[in-house]
Amino acid sequence: MEDIPQSLSPPGESQRIKAEIARFIREDRLQPKLDKLKDGADEARQKLLADHQPATWIAEAARQVEQIQQVTHPVKFSHPQARGATSVNTEGNLGALSIEVGTHNLGERLYLDVACADAKYLPTYKFLCLVIDGRSLLERAIAADPDLAAALSDDRAQATEWMEAFARLPEPKGRIASHKLAKQLYWPVGDGAYHLLAPLLSSPLAHAVHKRISEDRFSDAAKAARDARRAGKAHPEGYRDYPNLVIQSFGGSKPQNISQLNSERRGENYLLASVPPVWESPAIRPPLKIETVFSRYFERRREVRRLSDALKDFLRRVADSGTNIRIRETRADLVAELCGEALHMAAELRTYLAPGWTAGAECQLNLAEQCWLDPARGMDDEDFAAHGRRGDWKDEVCLRFGNWLNARLQTDKTHFGGPEALAWQSALGNELKLLREELDDE
């Protein structure tokens, strides 16, 4: 570390830093231990007093700081026994997309965490987090602040040594390594590179989420808003609920063994509900008492009406425009979407209706459409299965679809019975050929 520069701070700042350090050692570290001593434990009391002299305590803290690592992703969240695995200190993937949520979203709200081999070293980190005049002791140590040096010791060399030790806190320690208990999954992507499929838990992100949800659940404003709602009264502020919220615990009775932020959260980590929605199957009405599924059943589907009306309107508008690639592509796209709707309808009937529904007396569909819409009937009806295996029903289904579409599109300007409709028939034929291929693949 370079020589400590001359102080640019307001007069008396080193004294304020020294006073805050003394207060911390006396009230936060010494007094709780003195309170636990039994009467007559004079020897233990004298040892505690000696160990908590500022120079002695700071020297021990400078030694212990080597056992502490400043991190954002502590490996102990994955498993407390993942010894030797590397915890990570990162601002997150700054190149991530805006819709992706991660450590990179925190910005100034990034709460840095610390991990250590033993929780007994954590008081050193609390010491470095002390803030005097808007700057923490750690920030001052990294900046080689002369006021911190003056507060630590009258011995300039000793103060420099301690500050150098404290300033190394953010630096990585040891070699980078993982561990089988870290539960990380690396997937090879070629050229010796890997993609990490199971990353370490982001403690700053978990802390930010916990802080936000805790405020939404337990703040005075949220409680007042809920009370107003229960009383049927207006309230200037709203509130947020988190249904099916789960609390995941880390560290058991000793959350400080995982990390400092985990200790501050009492080991709690909120898990938001991320389950898929409950699927409710639609009520499917079978196409009964009709000879073809396309009229009165298929054409009543909302998307079919929209597409067929759009196609009719388009053909009417371009009836006198000849043909070009834009017209051909638009026309083909609309017909292809209608073919897709026909396949979707068939899939619904096969999925939600019991096999053999076409064998009932109320089903008057032609045999080709029965083979298309109820193929599972062939498992109990060999004659039906044999007809289905012949496959000629597929051509008939395509023909019936084409006839229905022609009839649906008939207008004064779009008459498809004469030679002027050859271009349309060719386009329709191409799409029906594709529909036939789709049926072959089923």
Steps between C-alpha positions, in 0.01 A plus 500: 500500500627849420587747775195645670416837341436817693145530635247702306224427752336752732694572820437251775387213274773266623377560855142415400622179335706413810204564728267282288753217494535519878122503544458194273765300683365599840124472445462247220786261575608532863185578696290200382782269613537675836125465557530122471768468769405365837578684819857449613640422155763770543770324301273454199388862532856628495582287196199635312595856587854440376384332177268791426748776531470680161855425382475132602153450351586675171818294463297180539240628253773569243618141543149354476409693185700243302231246596220714355401534137271767358259321267166524325445126445608301810547133423371397844144571388532188283648288778679601823753221453613608152843575642760633261244615243528857381240758589453768236511879519334656195260773396318243288468463126496861386430384145176324595175594332272750670233233555743281698512547876827450683772659706564745215162667568596614849730789408547720808288257701771233476546383860845342512520188713789326671579136550755347734611163627373580851234745616734624775672713234185693404543777763803615301273564203250686717790712617598585142138592420499782756409823321640833612421815305347300216792259441552152640829393658547255212462776242748708694750214525484436125553872437788514751318772690747689726228574754435128544873443538522766769199346679643147493841569647758767574752266342482587126654168389264300719196689370611445139539126560153470651340704223667285235359189666148646515520621137558142381152391613338530152782307333441133407675248721647173382457327168167482319335163560160336525385205709258213451287635785476839329244336271619694197438355156743595225389418145771479230440736207817428302852639478562423865221734613209417730160647575401503866147359525470511880657823627571587861231684695534878486497617861460873409201417278346283771560782748337762278198276441472422872519869588232594246260222596551560874411868455192404296390255769593663829549875454266737685368637169416152371329404825296821497391439140390144584311616807321761288401236246362269768303792641369594156669841513709690245876529544748722312742212446457147374670182611643187343422138578718203408283188487660162564820660629752248633783567747817301436736477796880498472736419785248365749560646845829657382420703188819700553699195389365547146567873456455838663191600298345160568549568871332839466201324339497242783568237235178581312477499124166573334391278212225637278246257358619393154268214421322463167133598486240232562390380159127491448401298198240673285157349465515347152168446325513217242389578143178296495203495258702657218645335188823698495695660780595805292158664471322618814772358732845592374392832351348612830838503673597859578843486337359324192243776456768765536736336252236416240354852518848646464570280198164587341560870550853475360391311188223752443747791520751344259247347260586752227870526578628197320764320705841569645723345762346700786149390405607138460685493834218667694243268350713193569567607861130542577409164347787335690368643827154361424656160432674531837168572668354185342787293640459666839129418505575136418758482781246635751235245403751214519627615839185589688238263358488133593619263225208361298279806525443486122340154531186638665173541314510880534825525308416550133845605380628347179739207546808696391454762770425231756839341423665841536333611821468172691795275403507326843165339416696254287638331814156340558364505143706302249293602196545863592872445558540335160337798328727733690811308391409539132557875531274614216290684758776763519440613141130522567553710813716743301238518224222570748709771667566662161133487403400655830755780462389574143140524612595715796681751276240535225404863433401701193863596451657167599322239292704183476301301249648636173839515329583826676544304824780273377763696693299464820442129443872451445585681824236305689629177349850569625375554855280190488804303392678621811195411707510150351864468603409607853235228515758245383720595795227445758 
